[in-house]
Amino acid sequence: MLATDPKMNVLVGHGLFDFVTPYFGSKLALDQLPPFASAVDRVKLVTYSGGHMFYSRDASRQAFRAEVEAMMK
């Protein structure tokens, strides 16, 4: 999708202490993206305080929302 839509952005959010889906697996996958897709402004991996459901913490949820809103502008 990143190859066919130059306006598409990807945000991958993880809880820092998530043992179910650890963020490092996503980092390894994102690091293998080809150059056209790995531009810093198009693909972003962020971690938030918390575990698998990091959004259950107010601060993490608010930070995640702010990140999504910034990406959509």
N, CA, C and O atoms as CSV, one atom per row, in Angstrom:
chain,resi,resn,atom,element,x,y,z
A,1,MET,N,N,0.827,-1.196,0.000
A,1,MET,CA,C,0.000,0.000,0.000
A,1,MET,C,C,0.869,1.257,0.000
A,1,MET,O,O,0.529,2.245,-0.651
A,2,LEU,N,N,1.972,1.225,0.716
A,2,LEU,CA,C,2.853,2.392,0.735
A,2,LEU,C,C,3.423,2.682,-0.653
A,2,LEU,O,O,3.688,3.837,-0.987
A,3,ALA,N,N,3.607,1.648,-1.449
A,3,ALA,CA,C,4.143,1.837,-2.793
A,3,ALA,C,C,3.114,2.449,-3.724
A,3,ALA,O,O,3.469,3.221,-4.615
A,4,THR,N,N,1.850,2.119,-3.535
A,4,THR,CA,C,0.830,2.596,-4.453
A,4,THR,C,C,0.209,3.925,-4.038
A,4,THR,O,O,-0.361,4.625,-4.874
A,5,ASP,N,N,0.308,4.276,-2.780
A,5,ASP,CA,C,-0.291,5.521,-2.290
A,5,ASP,C,C,0.764,6.367,-1.586
A,5,ASP,O,O,1.062,6.126,-0.416
A,6,PRO,N,N,1.334,7.355,-2.279
A,6,PRO,CA,C,2.404,8.165,-1.689
A,6,PRO,C,C,1.935,9.061,-0.537
A,6,PRO,O,O,2.760,9.631,0.178
A,7,LYS,N,N,0.628,9.187,-0.355
A,7,LYS,CA,C,0.111,10.017,0.729
A,7,LYS,C,C,-0.214,9.202,1.987
A,7,LYS,O,O,-0.583,9.759,3.021
A,8,MET,N,N,-0.074,7.894,1.884
A,8,MET,CA,C,-0.403,7.039,3.024
A,8,MET,C,C,0.676,7.116,4.097
A,8,MET,O,O,1.871,7.102,3.801
A,9,ASN,N,N,0.236,7.197,5.330
A,9,ASN,CA,C,1.129,7.189,6.480
A,9,ASN,C,C,0.771,6.010,7.369
A,9,ASN,O,O,-0.371,5.551,7.374
A,10,VAL,N,N,1.752,5.520,8.123
A,10,VAL,CA,C,1.542,4.388,9.019
A,10,VAL,C,C,2.049,4.756,10.400
A,10,VAL,O,O,3.167,5.249,10.555
A,11,LEU,N,N,1.219,4.512,11.397
A,11,LEU,CA,C,1.609,4.706,12.791
A,11,LEU,C,C,1.448,3.374,13.500
A,11,LEU,O,O,0.358,2.803,13.518
A,12,VAL,N,N,2.521,2.882,14.078
A,12,VAL,CA,C,2.493,1.637,14.839
A,12,VAL,C,C,2.703,2.016,16.295
A,12,VAL,O,O,3.754,2.542,16.660
A,13,GLY,N,N,1.699,1.747,17.131
A,13,GLY,CA,C,1.782,2.077,18.549
A,13,GLY,C,C,1.869,0.824,19.400
A,13,GLY,O,O,1.142,-0.143,19.170
A,14,HIS,N,N,2.742,0.842,20.365
A,14,HIS,CA,C,2.947,-0.306,21.250
A,14,HIS,C,C,3.068,0.164,22.691
A,14,HIS,O,O,3.512,1.278,22.971
A,15,GLY,N,N,2.663,-0.712,23.591
A,15,GLY,CA,C,2.966,-0.511,24.997
A,15,GLY,C,C,4.396,-0.949,25.247
A,15,GLY,O,O,4.823,-1.991,24.749
A,16,LEU,N,N,5.127,-0.179,26.002
A,16,LEU,CA,C,6.537,-0.464,26.240
A,16,LEU,C,C,6.743,-1.802,26.937
A,16,LEU,O,O,7.756,-2.468,26.721
A,17,PHE,N,N,5.795,-2.196,27.766
A,17,PHE,CA,C,5.942,-3.430,28.536
A,17,PHE,C,C,4.982,-4.521,28.058
A,17,PHE,O,O,4.517,-5.334,28.857
A,18,ASP,N,N,4.688,-4.537,26.775
A,18,ASP,CA,C,3.764,-5.497,26.188
A,18,ASP,C,C,4.507,-6.794,25.880
A,18,ASP,O,O,5.413,-6.818,25.046
A,19,PHE,N,N,4.117,-7.872,26.560
A,19,PHE,CA,C,4.749,-9.160,26.311
A,19,PHE,C,C,4.017,-9.965,25.245
A,19,PHE,O,O,4.553,-10.955,24.747
A,20,VAL,N,N,2.810,-9.561,24.888
A,20,VAL,CA,C,2.024,-10.283,23.887
A,20,VAL,C,C,2.507,-9.934,22.485
A,20,VAL,O,O,2.758,-10.820,21.668
A,21,THR,N,N,2.634,-8.643,22.210
A,21,THR,CA,C,3.123,-8.174,20.917
A,21,THR,C,C,4.237,-7.163,21.157
A,21,THR,O,O,3.990,-5.958,21.100
A,22,PRO,N,N,5.451,-7.621,21.423
A,22,PRO,CA,C,6.542,-6.711,21.743
A,22,PRO,C,C,6.881,-5.766,20.593
A,22,PRO,O,O,6.863,-6.156,19.425
A,23,TYR,N,N,7.183,-4.545,20.936
A,23,TYR,CA,C,7.440,-3.519,19.934
A,23,TYR,C,C,8.664,-3.832,19.080
A,23,TYR,O,O,8.745,-3.390,17.933
A,24,PHE,N,N,9.609,-4.582,19.620
A,24,PHE,CA,C,10.831,-4.829,18.865
A,24,PHE,C,C,10.556,-5.658,17.604
A,24,PHE,O,O,11.271,-5.520,16.611
A,25,GLY,N,N,9.537,-6.509,17.631
A,25,GLY,CA,C,9.158,-7.247,16.431
A,25,GLY,C,C,8.705,-6.306,15.329
A,25,GLY,O,O,9.051,-6.489,14.162
A,26,SER,N,N,7.931,-5.303,15.705
A,26,SER,CA,C,7.493,-4.300,14.718
A,26,SER,C,C,8.678,-3.486,14.222
A,26,SER,O,O,8.763,-3.166,13.036
A,27,LYS,N,N,9.585,-3.154,15.117
A,27,LYS,CA,C,10.766,-2.389,14.714
A,27,LYS,C,C,11.581,-3.161,13.687
A,27,LYS,O,O,12.028,-2.593,12.690
A,28,LEU,N,N,11.777,-4.453,13.927
A,28,LEU,CA,C,12.525,-5.271,12.962
A,28,LEU,C,C,11.832,-5.293,11.606
A,28,LEU,O,O,12.492,-5.180,10.573
A,29,ALA,N,N,10.513,-5.436,11.595
A,29,ALA,CA,C,9.770,-5.455,10.332
A,29,ALA,C,C,9.842,-4.103,9.628
A,29,ALA,O,O,10.045,-4.051,8.415
A,30,LEU,N,N,9.679,-3.019,10.365
A,30,LEU,CA,C,9.714,-1.683,9.763
A,30,LEU,C,C,11.105,-1.325,9.255
A,30,LEU,O,O,11.241,-0.607,8.265
A,31,ASP,N,N,12.132,-1.822,9.929
A,31,ASP,CA,C,13.500,-1.563,9.473
A,31,ASP,C,C,13.795,-2.231,8.138
A,31,ASP,O,O,14.765,-1.867,7.473
A,32,GLN,N,N,12.986,-3.194,7.732
A,32,GLN,CA,C,13.195,-3.894,6.469
A,32,GLN,C,C,12.386,-3.310,5.314
A,32,GLN,O,O,12.434,-3.823,4.196
A,33,LEU,N,N,11.649,-2.246,5.584
A,33,LEU,CA,C,10.885,-1.623,4.501
A,33,LEU,C,C,11.831,-1.045,3.457
A,33,LEU,O,O,12.906,-0.553,3.800
A,34,PRO,N,N,11.443,-1.101,2.193
A,34,PRO,CA,C,12.284,-0.515,1.150
A,34,PRO,C,C,12.365,1.003,1.315
A,34,PRO,O,O,11.533,1.599,1.998
A,35,PRO,N,N,13.357,1.621,0.697
A,35,PRO,CA,C,13.582,3.067,0.878
A,35,PRO,C,C,12.367,3.958,0.603
A,35,PRO,O,O,12.186,4.965,1.287
A,36,PHE,N,N,11.527,3.609,-0.384
A,36,PHE,CA,C,10.387,4.466,-0.693
A,36,PHE,C,C,9.382,4.511,0.455
A,36,PHE,O,O,8.621,5.472,0.571
A,37,ALA,N,N,9.370,3.504,1.289
A,37,ALA,CA,C,8.376,3.420,2.356
A,37,ALA,C,C,8.944,3.774,3.722
A,37,ALA,O,O,8.182,4.043,4.651
A,38,SER,N,N,10.232,3.780,3.861
A,38,SER,CA,C,10.814,3.958,5.188
A,38,SER,C,C,11.125,5.412,5.525
A,38,SER,O,O,11.852,5.679,6.482
A,39,ALA,N,N,10.595,6.339,4.765
A,39,ALA,CA,C,10.810,7.747,5.076
A,39,ALA,C,C,10.275,8.056,6.466
A,39,ALA,O,O,9.198,7.590,6.840
A,40,VAL,N,N,11.008,8.824,7.216
A,40,VAL,CA,C,10.656,9.117,8.602
A,40,VAL,C,C,9.272,9.729,8.729
A,40,VAL,O,O,8.576,9.478,9.712
A,41,ASP,N,N,8.870,10.512,7.770
A,41,ASP,CA,C,7.572,11.184,7.874
A,41,ASP,C,C,6.402,10.301,7.450
A,41,ASP,O,O,5.253,10.709,7.619
A,42,ARG,N,N,6.644,9.120,6.911
A,42,ARG,CA,C,5.546,8.246,6.453
A,42,ARG,C,C,5.283,7.067,7.371
A,42,ARG,O,O,4.135,6.645,7.509
A,43,VAL,N,N,6.306,6.530,7.996
A,43,VAL,CA,C,6.173,5.353,8.853
A,43,VAL,C,C,6.796,5.672,10.204
A,43,VAL,O,O,7.947,6.100,10.292
A,44,LYS,N,N,6.009,5.455,11.253
A,44,LYS,CA,C,6.494,5.815,12.579
A,44,LYS,C,C,6.110,4.740,13.586
A,44,LYS,O,O,4.977,4.259,13.600
A,45,LEU,N,N,7.063,4.373,14.420
A,45,LEU,CA,C,6.846,3.431,15.512
A,45,LEU,C,C,6.984,4.200,16.813
A,45,LEU,O,O,8.012,4.830,17.063
A,46,VAL,N,N,5.959,4.150,17.632
A,46,VAL,CA,C,5.996,4.839,18.923
A,46,VAL,C,C,5.640,3.854,20.036
A,46,VAL,O,O,4.839,2.939,19.844
A,47,THR,N,N,6.246,4.058,21.190
A,47,THR,CA,C,5.928,3.240,22.357
A,47,THR,C,C,5.390,4.141,23.454
A,47,THR,O,O,5.781,5.300,23.588
A,48,TYR,N,N,4.499,3.582,24.217
A,48,TYR,CA,C,3.858,4.323,25.298
A,48,TYR,C,C,3.975,3.545,26.592
A,48,TYR,O,O,4.114,2.322,26.585
A,49,SER,N,N,3.918,4.244,27.675
A,49,SER,CA,C,3.956,3.609,28.981
A,49,SER,C,C,2.764,2.674,29.118
A,49,SER,O,O,1.628,3.057,28.836
A,50,GLY,N,N,3.023,1.457,29.548
A,50,GLY,CA,C,1.948,0.497,29.725
A,50,GLY,C,C,2.248,-0.815,29.038
A,50,GLY,O,O,3.325,-1.011,28.476
A,51,GLY,N,N,1.299,-1.688,29.091
A,51,GLY,CA,C,1.450,-3.019,28.513
A,51,GLY,C,C,0.660,-3.155,27.234
A,51,GLY,O,O,0.621,-2.242,26.409
A,52,HIS,N,N,0.024,-4.316,27.077
A,52,HIS,CA,C,-0.696,-4.623,25.842
A,52,HIS,C,C,-1.817,-3.621,25.563
A,52,HIS,O,O,-2.047,-3.253,24.411
A,53,MET,N,N,-2.503,-3.188,26.594
A,53,MET,CA,C,-3.576,-2.193,26.436
A,53,MET,C,C,-3.099,-0.855,26.991
A,53,MET,O,O,-3.669,-0.331,27.948
A,54,PHE,N,N,-2.047,-0.307,26.382
A,54,PHE,CA,C,-1.457,0.941,26.855
A,54,PHE,C,C,-2.459,2.083,26.904
A,54,PHE,O,O,-2.315,3.014,27.696
A,55,TYR,N,N,-3.477,2.005,26.051
A,55,TYR,CA,C,-4.480,3.069,25.969
A,55,TYR,C,C,-5.409,3.093,27.177
A,55,TYR,O,O,-6.242,3.993,27.289
A,56,SER,N,N,-5.286,2.131,28.076
A,56,SER,CA,C,-6.096,2.172,29.298
A,56,SER,C,C,-5.522,3.161,30.301
A,56,SER,O,O,-6.186,3.493,31.283
A,57,ARG,N,N,-4.318,3.631,30.078
A,57,ARG,CA,C,-3.708,4.675,30.907
A,57,ARG,C,C,-4.001,6.024,30.262
A,57,ARG,O,O,-3.787,6.217,29.065
A,58,ASP,N,N,-4.485,6.938,31.063
A,58,ASP,CA,C,-4.889,8.241,30.519
A,58,ASP,C,C,-3.773,8.937,29.752
A,58,ASP,O,O,-3.986,9.415,28.638
A,59,ALA,N,N,-2.585,8.996,30.345
A,59,ALA,CA,C,-1.477,9.714,29.700
A,59,ALA,C,C,-1.091,9.062,28.375
A,59,ALA,O,O,-0.842,9.751,27.386
A,60,SER,N,N,-1.044,7.737,28.360
A,60,SER,CA,C,-0.685,7.031,27.120
A,60,SER,C,C,-1.757,7.209,26.054
A,60,SER,O,O,-1.441,7.413,24.882
A,61,ARG,N,N,-3.010,7.133,26.451
A,61,ARG,CA,C,-4.112,7.306,25.495
A,61,ARG,C,C,-4.092,8.704,24.898
A,61,ARG,O,O,-4.288,8.869,23.694
A,62,GLN,N,N,-3.858,9.709,25.731
A,62,GLN,CA,C,-3.824,11.088,25.245
A,62,GLN,C,C,-2.642,11.315,24.306
A,62,GLN,O,O,-2.765,12.012,23.298
A,63,ALA,N,N,-1.499,10.723,24.641
A,63,ALA,CA,C,-0.321,10.853,23.774
A,63,ALA,C,C,-0.548,10.153,22.433
A,63,ALA,O,O,-0.160,10.670,21.385
A,64,PHE,N,N,-1.172,8.986,22.471
A,64,PHE,CA,C,-1.477,8.252,21.244
A,64,PHE,C,C,-2.439,9.047,20.372
A,64,PHE,O,O,-2.251,9.152,19.160
A,65,ARG,N,N,-3.458,9.599,20.992
A,65,ARG,CA,C,-4.425,10.406,20.243
A,65,ARG,C,C,-3.746,11.617,19.607
A,65,ARG,O,O,-4.005,11.940,18.447
A,66,ALA,N,N,-2.887,12.279,20.356
A,66,ALA,CA,C,-2.173,13.443,19.823
A,66,ALA,C,C,-1.300,13.045,18.638
A,66,ALA,O,O,-1.205,13.781,17.655
A,67,GLU,N,N,-0.672,11.895,18.732
A,67,GLU,CA,C,0.183,11.400,17.647
A,67,GLU,C,C,-0.649,11.128,16.396
A,67,GLU,O,O,-0.235,11.475,15.290
A,68,VAL,N,N,-1.800,10.518,16.560
A,68,VAL,CA,C,-2.682,10.224,15.422
A,68,VAL,C,C,-3.198,11.526,14.814
A,68,VAL,O,O,-3.219,11.677,13.593
A,69,GLU,N,N,-3.608,12.453,15.651
A,69,GLU,CA,C,-4.106,13.733,15.135
A,69,GLU,C,C,-3.020,14.473,14.360
A,69,GLU,O,O,-3.298,15.056,13.313
A,70,ALA,N,N,-1.795,14.455,14.861
A,70,ALA,CA,C,-0.689,15.128,14.167
A,70,ALA,C,C,-0.411,14.460,12.817
A,70,ALA,O,O,-0.095,15.137,11.839
A,71,MET,N,N,-0.529,13.151,12.772
A,71,MET,CA,C,-0.272,12.437,11.528
A,71,MET,C,C,-1.362,12.720,10.492
A,71,MET,O,O,-1.088,12.728,9.292
A,72,MET,N,N,-2.576,12.947,10.940
A,72,MET,CA,C,-3.695,13.157,10.016
A,72,MET,C,C,-3.730,14.571,9.460
A,72,MET,O,O,-4.439,14.817,8.484
A,73,LYS,N,N,-3.013,15.481,10.027
A,73,LYS,CA,C,-3.023,16.877,9.541
A,73,LYS,C,C,-2.109,17.076,8.385
A,73,LYS,O,O,-2.005,18.187,7.865
